[in-house]
């Protein structure tokens, strides 16, 4: 036996009282958390709304778990059904014992995403491109659950990183096996970083980055699957067709489909919807502010927005309307309100100017004497209290 090797864990289940804590499930959950966290950040960077990916992830994970288990049971049905079955049929539902086909998980999980995306009115391609790197990272993390279950191992090897497998899981004493779970984990994580780089460098949209993920994953899965000897698809052997395992044929088909999609969508550059029109901000509230006059409406001083002065220079607006409290640069005396020093003098000067303008309009008689309530020349004009109060309020 080589001096170095990778030992398999002695157990993959721990108990918290009567509650079993399974390493396989923990790895899957950790992968999902990383994928959702990364995808949420990427979605917001594209201009999408916060929480969208989290909402989509709920049906996607549920559908994905169902699809992954269905694929496993369909391709490994002899383990649970038939005369040679080594497990009871009910155990086909025991997802915690291992057995999730990534093909079924992605396919049915995609149905869950499509359903959520359609309800929200956003682009399916945009969401797919956003989550592609996260899916690759999630797969890389989830593969460590296979290590705890002592599954997904390859043919015998003498390499120093050979994997020890117990006899109860199909191993032989003194024999080391290719840790294909580790190969795929490294491949998936490297693929995740490659997708992040490609997305920034080549601006792959409309599902092209997701297609690149499919092509990259299936390329690695094909040769890793060829190293495996564990009985996937049968009780004591893997189901093969024309010398290749079923998962290898699936990889070939999906790889070809991804290339076709990349070619067909190579020139598509139309706009993708990341925020539905029904959820865009109201043009009257571009900053998200409340309706004018409501208790939540910010004051002009706090918002930093100054109302434009009206054409008549009166300070603008009526009490309770936006701009009613804004001061104009030309009326500095109004900033302190009706009780400001010199406010009465300013009003008197303004009234005198109005009277002079009215006389000029009637013929420009400079020596015209008092008439009715008109002030005599040189005397200050008196403004009724009500009118003065109104002007003072409007100019504040």
C-alpha positions as CSV (number, residue, x, y, z in Angstrom):
1,X,0.0,0.0,0.0
2,X,1.3,3.5,-0.8
3,X,2.6,5.6,2.1
4,X,-0.1,8.2,1.5
5,X,-3.8,7.8,1.0
6,X,-7.1,9.5,1.7
7,X,-9.1,7.7,4.4
8,X,-12.8,7.6,4.2
9,X,-14.8,8.8,7.2
10,X,-15.8,6.1,9.7
11,X,-19.3,7.6,9.9
12,X,-21.4,10.1,8.1
13,X,-24.2,10.5,10.7
14,X,-24.2,12.1,14.1
15,X,-27.0,12.3,16.6
16,X,-28.2,15.4,18.4
17,X,-30.3,13.5,21.0
18,X,-32.6,11.5,18.7
19,X,-32.2,13.8,15.7
20,X,-29.8,12.5,13.1
21,X,-27.3,15.0,11.6
22,X,-26.2,13.6,8.2
23,X,-23.0,14.9,6.6
24,X,-24.5,14.3,3.1
25,X,-27.4,16.6,3.8
26,X,-25.1,19.2,5.4
27,X,-22.9,19.3,2.3
28,X,-26.0,19.8,0.1
29,X,-27.4,22.6,2.3
30,X,-24.0,24.4,2.4
31,X,-23.8,24.2,-1.3
32,X,-27.3,25.7,-1.7
33,X,-26.4,28.5,0.7
34,X,-23.3,29.5,-1.2
35,X,-25.1,29.4,-4.5
36,X,-28.0,31.6,-3.3
37,X,-25.6,34.1,-1.6
38,X,-23.4,34.4,-4.7
39,X,-26.4,34.6,-7.1
40,X,-28.2,37.2,-5.1
41,X,-25.1,39.4,-5.2
42,X,-24.7,38.9,-8.9
43,X,-28.4,39.6,-9.5
44,X,-28.3,42.9,-7.6
45,X,-25.2,43.9,-9.6
46,X,-27.2,43.5,-12.8
47,X,-29.8,45.9,-11.4
48,X,-32.3,43.3,-10.1
49,X,-34.3,43.7,-7.0
50,X,-33.0,42.4,-3.6
51,X,-34.5,39.1,-2.5
52,X,-35.4,37.9,-6.0
53,X,-33.0,35.0,-6.1
54,X,-33.9,33.9,-2.6
55,X,-37.6,33.8,-3.6
56,X,-36.8,31.8,-6.7
57,X,-34.5,29.4,-4.9
58,X,-37.3,28.0,-2.7
59,X,-39.2,26.3,-5.5
60,X,-36.0,25.6,-7.4
61,X,-34.5,23.6,-4.6
62,X,-37.7,21.7,-3.9
63,X,-38.1,20.8,-7.5
64,X,-34.4,20.1,-7.8
65,X,-34.4,17.6,-5.0
66,X,-37.4,15.8,-6.4
67,X,-35.9,15.7,-9.9
68,X,-32.5,14.6,-8.6
69,X,-34.0,11.7,-6.7
70,X,-36.2,10.7,-9.5
71,X,-33.3,10.5,-11.9
72,X,-31.3,8.4,-9.4
73,X,-34.2,5.9,-8.8
74,X,-35.0,5.6,-12.5
75,X,-31.4,4.9,-13.5
76,X,-30.7,2.7,-10.4
77,X,-34.1,1.1,-10.1
78,X,-32.6,-2.4,-9.6
79,X,-31.3,-1.3,-6.2
80,X,-34.9,-0.8,-4.9
81,X,-37.1,-3.0,-7.1
82,X,-36.9,-6.5,-8.5
83,X,-35.6,-9.9,-7.3
84,X,-32.0,-8.6,-7.0
85,X,-32.9,-5.5,-5.0
86,X,-30.6,-4.9,-2.0
87,X,-32.9,-2.2,-0.5
88,X,-36.6,-2.0,0.3
89,X,-38.8,-0.1,-2.2
90,X,-39.6,2.5,0.5
91,X,-35.9,3.4,0.7
92,X,-36.2,5.0,-2.7
93,X,-37.7,7.9,-0.7
94,X,-34.8,8.1,1.7
95,X,-32.9,10.9,0.1
96,X,-30.6,11.3,3.1
97,X,-29.0,8.0,2.3
98,X,-27.5,9.5,-0.9
99,X,-28.5,9.3,-4.5
100,X,-29.2,12.5,-6.3
101,X,-28.7,12.7,-10.1
102,X,-27.5,16.1,-11.1
103,X,-29.2,15.8,-14.4
104,X,-32.6,15.4,-12.9
105,X,-31.9,18.1,-10.3
106,X,-30.9,20.7,-12.9
107,X,-33.8,19.8,-15.2
108,X,-36.6,19.8,-12.7
109,X,-35.0,22.6,-10.7
110,X,-35.1,24.6,-13.9
111,X,-38.8,24.0,-14.1
112,X,-39.2,25.6,-10.7
113,X,-37.1,28.6,-11.8
114,X,-39.1,29.0,-14.9
115,X,-42.4,29.0,-12.9
116,X,-41.1,31.6,-10.6
117,X,-39.6,33.8,-13.3
118,X,-42.8,33.7,-15.4
119,X,-44.8,34.9,-12.4
120,X,-42.4,37.8,-11.8
121,X,-42.2,38.8,-15.5
122,X,-38.4,38.8,-15.7
123,X,-36.0,37.2,-18.1
124,X,-35.3,33.5,-17.8
125,X,-32.0,33.9,-19.6
126,X,-30.8,36.6,-17.2
127,X,-31.6,34.5,-14.2
128,X,-29.9,31.4,-15.7
129,X,-26.7,33.3,-16.4
130,X,-26.8,34.8,-12.9
131,X,-27.0,31.5,-11.1
132,X,-24.6,29.4,-13.3
133,X,-21.4,30.0,-11.3
134,X,-23.3,29.4,-8.1
135,X,-24.6,26.1,-9.3
136,X,-21.0,25.0,-10.2
137,X,-19.8,26.0,-6.7
138,X,-22.7,24.2,-5.0
139,X,-21.9,21.0,-6.9
140,X,-18.3,21.2,-5.9
141,X,-19.3,21.5,-2.2
142,X,-22.0,18.9,-2.4
143,X,-19.7,16.3,-3.8
144,X,-18.0,16.0,-0.4
145,X,-21.2,14.3,0.8
146,X,-20.2,11.4,-1.4
147,X,-17.0,11.1,0.5
148,X,-18.9,10.7,3.8
149,X,-21.1,8.1,2.2
150,X,-18.1,6.3,0.6
151,X,-19.6,6.5,-2.9
152,X,-18.6,7.9,-6.2
153,X,-15.2,6.3,-6.3
154,X,-13.1,5.1,-9.3
155,X,-11.0,2.3,-10.3
156,X,-8.0,1.0,-8.2
157,X,-4.9,3.2,-8.2
158,X,-1.5,3.4,-6.7
159,X,-1.4,7.2,-6.6
160,X,-0.6,8.9,-3.2
161,X,-4.1,10.4,-3.2
162,X,-5.8,7.1,-3.6
163,X,-9.1,6.7,-1.6
164,X,-9.7,4.0,1.1
165,X,-13.1,2.3,0.8
166,X,-14.6,0.0,3.4
167,X,-15.6,-3.5,2.4
168,X,-19.2,-2.6,3.4
169,X,-19.2,-0.1,0.5
170,X,-17.6,-2.3,-2.1
171,X,-13.9,-1.8,-1.3
172,X,-11.2,-4.4,-0.9
173,X,-8.6,-4.5,1.9
174,X,-5.3,-2.9,0.9
175,X,-6.7,-1.4,-2.3
176,X,-7.0,2.3,-3.0
177,X,-9.3,3.8,-5.5
178,X,-9.5,7.0,-7.6
179,X,-11.3,9.7,-5.5
180,X,-13.6,10.7,-8.3
181,X,-15.7,12.7,-5.9
182,X,-12.6,14.8,-5.3
183,X,-11.8,15.2,-9.0
184,X,-15.3,16.4,-9.7
185,X,-15.3,18.7,-6.8
186,X,-12.1,20.4,-8.0
187,X,-13.4,20.5,-11.5
188,X,-16.7,22.2,-10.5
189,X,-15.0,24.8,-8.3
190,X,-12.6,25.6,-11.1
191,X,-15.5,25.8,-13.5
192,X,-17.3,28.3,-11.2
193,X,-14.3,30.7,-11.2
194,X,-14.0,30.3,-15.0
195,X,-17.6,31.2,-15.4
196,X,-17.2,34.3,-13.3
197,X,-14.3,35.4,-15.5
198,X,-16.0,34.6,-18.8
199,X,-19.1,36.5,-17.7
200,X,-17.1,39.6,-17.0
201,X,-14.8,39.3,-20.0
202,X,-17.2,38.4,-22.7
203,X,-20.5,39.7,-21.5
204,X,-22.4,36.5,-22.1
205,X,-26.1,37.1,-21.8
206,X,-29.4,35.5,-22.9
207,X,-28.5,32.1,-21.3
208,X,-25.1,31.9,-23.0
209,X,-23.2,31.7,-19.7
210,X,-25.5,29.0,-18.5
211,X,-24.9,27.1,-21.7
212,X,-21.2,27.5,-21.1
213,X,-21.6,26.0,-17.6
214,X,-23.5,23.0,-19.1
215,X,-20.7,22.5,-21.7
216,X,-17.9,22.8,-19.1
217,X,-19.6,20.5,-16.6
218,X,-20.4,17.8,-19.0
219,X,-16.9,17.9,-20.5
220,X,-15.4,17.1,-17.1
221,X,-18.1,14.7,-16.0
222,X,-17.6,12.6,-19.1
223,X,-14.0,11.6,-18.3
224,X,-14.6,11.5,-14.5
225,X,-17.5,9.1,-15.1
226,X,-15.3,6.9,-17.2
227,X,-13.1,6.3,-14.1
228,X,-15.9,5.2,-11.9
229,X,-16.5,1.5,-11.0
230,X,-19.1,2.0,-8.3
231,X,-22.5,0.4,-9.2
232,X,-24.5,3.3,-10.5
233,X,-27.5,2.1,-12.5
234,X,-27.3,-1.5,-11.3
235,X,-26.9,-3.6,-8.2
236,X,-23.4,-5.0,-8.8
237,X,-22.5,-3.1,-12.0
238,X,-23.2,0.1,-13.8
239,X,-25.7,0.1,-16.7
240,X,-23.8,0.7,-20.0
241,X,-24.7,1.2,-23.6
242,X,-22.2,0.7,-26.4
243,X,-19.4,0.5,-23.8
244,X,-20.3,3.8,-22.1
245,X,-22.1,4.4,-18.8
246,X,-25.5,6.1,-19.0
247,X,-24.2,9.3,-17.4
248,X,-21.5,9.5,-20.1
249,X,-24.2,9.4,-22.8
250,X,-26.2,12.0,-21.0
251,X,-23.0,14.2,-20.9
252,X,-22.5,13.8,-24.7
253,X,-26.1,14.8,-25.5
254,X,-26.1,17.9,-23.2
255,X,-22.6,19.0,-24.3
256,X,-23.8,19.0,-27.9
257,X,-27.0,20.8,-27.0
258,X,-25.0,23.5,-25.1
259,X,-22.8,24.1,-28.2
260,X,-25.8,24.4,-30.4
261,X,-27.4,26.9,-28.1
262,X,-24.2,29.0,-27.9
263,X,-24.0,29.1,-31.7
264,X,-27.7,29.9,-32.2
265,X,-27.7,32.8,-29.6
266,X,-24.3,34.2,-30.5
267,X,-25.7,37.4,-32.0
268,X,-28.6,38.0,-29.7
269,X,-28.2,41.3,-27.8
270,X,-31.7,42.5,-27.0
271,X,-32.5,44.0,-23.6
272,X,-33.2,41.5,-20.8
273,X,-35.8,42.3,-18.2
274,X,-34.4,42.1,-14.6
275,X,-37.1,44.4,-13.0
276,X,-40.7,44.0,-14.3
277,X,-42.4,47.2,-15.4
278,X,-45.0,46.9,-12.7
279,X,-42.4,47.1,-10.1
280,X,-40.4,50.0,-11.4
281,X,-40.4,53.2,-9.3
282,X,-43.2,55.7,-9.9
283,X,-41.8,58.5,-12.1
284,X,-43.3,61.0,-9.5
285,X,-41.2,59.2,-6.8
286,X,-37.9,58.7,-8.5
287,X,-36.1,59.0,-5.2
288,X,-38.6,56.8,-3.4
289,X,-40.1,59.7,-1.4
290,X,-43.6,59.8,0.0
291,X,-46.5,61.8,-1.5
292,X,-46.3,65.6,-0.9
293,X,-48.1,66.6,2.3
294,X,-47.9,63.1,3.8
295,X,-46.3,62.6,7.3
296,X,-43.5,60.6,5.7
297,X,-42.6,63.3,3.1
298,X,-39.1,64.8,3.7
299,X,-38.7,68.5,4.2
300,X,-36.8,70.5,1.5
301,X,-34.1,71.2,4.0
302,X,-33.5,67.5,4.7
303,X,-33.8,66.3,1.1
304,X,-31.5,69.1,-0.3
305,X,-33.9,70.0,-3.1
306,X,-34.8,73.7,-3.5
307,X,-38.0,74.6,-5.2
308,X,-37.8,76.7,-8.3
309,X,-39.1,80.3,-7.7
310,X,-42.3,81.1,-9.5
311,X,-42.3,83.6,-12.3
312,X,-43.9,86.3,-10.1
313,X,-41.2,86.1,-7.5
314,X,-43.6,85.6,-4.6
315,X,-41.8,82.6,-3.2
316,X,-44.2,80.1,-4.7
317,X,-46.8,77.7,-3.6
318,X,-49.5,77.5,-1.0
319,X,-49.2,76.1,2.5
320,X,-48.8,72.3,2.5
321,X,-47.5,72.2,-1.1
322,X,-43.9,71.3,-2.1
323,X,-41.9,74.4,-2.6
324,X,-44.1,76.5,-0.2
325,X,-41.3,76.5,2.4
326,X,-38.5,77.1,-0.1
327,X,-36.7,80.5,0.0
328,X,-35.6,82.3,-3.2
329,X,-32.2,83.9,-3.4
330,X,-33.8,87.3,-4.2
331,X,-36.0,87.4,-1.0
332,X,-33.6,86.8,1.8
333,X,-35.8,88.8,4.3
334,X,-38.5,86.2,4.1
335,X,-36.3,83.5,5.6
336,X,-37.1,84.6,9.1
337,X,-40.8,84.8,8.6
338,X,-43.2,87.7,9.4
339,X,-41.4,88.8,12.5
340,X,-38.0,89.3,10.9
341,X,-36.3,92.7,11.4
342,X,-37.0,95.0,8.4
343,X,-39.8,92.8,7.0
344,X,-42.3,95.7,7.3
345,X,-39.9,98.1,5.6
346,X,-39.5,95.6,2.8
347,X,-43.2,95.3,2.3
348,X,-43.6,99.1,2.3
349,X,-41.0,99.5,-0.3
350,X,-42.6,96.8,-2.5
351,X,-46.0,98.4,-2.1
352,X,-44.6,101.8,-3.0
353,X,-43.1,100.4,-6.1
354,X,-46.4,98.8,-7.1
355,X,-48.2,102.2,-6.6
356,X,-45.6,104.0,-8.8
357,X,-46.0,101.4,-11.5
358,X,-49.8,101.8,-11.4
359,X,-49.5,105.6,-11.8
360,X,-47.2,105.2,-14.7
361,X,-49.7,102.9,-16.3
362,X,-52.5,105.6,-16.0
363,X,-50.5,108.3,-17.8
364,X,-47.4,108.9,-15.8
365,X,-48.8,111.9,-13.8
366,X,-46.1,112.5,-11.3
367,X,-47.9,115.3,-9.4
368,X,-51.1,113.3,-9.0
369,X,-52.5,113.7,-5.5
370,X,-54.0,111.1,-3.1
371,X,-57.2,109.5,-4.4
372,X,-59.4,107.5,-2.1
373,X,-57.3,105.1,-0.1
374,X,-54.2,105.6,-2.3
375,X,-51.2,106.8,-0.2
376,X,-49.9,110.2,-0.7
377,X,-46.5,110.5,-2.5
378,X,-43.7,109.8,-0.1
379,X,-45.9,108.1,2.5
380,X,-45.4,104.4,3.2
381,X,-48.1,102.1,2.0
382,X,-50.1,100.2,4.6
383,X,-50.9,96.6,4.0
384,X,-53.9,95.0,5.7
385,X,-52.9,92.4,8.4
386,X,-54.6,89.5,6.5
387,X,-52.8,90.2,3.3
388,X,-49.5,90.7,5.1
389,X,-49.9,87.4,6.8
390,X,-50.7,85.6,3.5
391,X,-47.7,87.1,1.8
392,X,-45.5,86.2,4.7
393,X,-46.6,82.5,4.7
394,X,-46.1,82.2,0.9
395,X,-42.6,83.6,1.0
396,X,-41.3,81.4,3.8
